[in-house]
Amino acid sequence: MKTFERILIKIAIIQFIFLVIAQVFFHEFNAFPELKQITQYEGVTDNNHSEVLNSFRRKE
């Protein structure tokens, strides 16, 4: 069982490393400019923290 757990831990570490590499590739090197446009269109990158805080303050 210990060998199986070691293999799972190694696979998880390798997947995490590939995830970080893929994120750096997509965001820093601008691999897909359409992806950036889509996120801006959807409003994901906007800083809407003040609107959220104002809605919480109204409920009080």
Protein Blocks (a to p, Z undefined) as FASTA:
>chain_A
ZZmmmmmmmmmmmmmmmmmmmmmmmmmnomalmlmmmmmmnommpccklmmmmmmmmmZZ
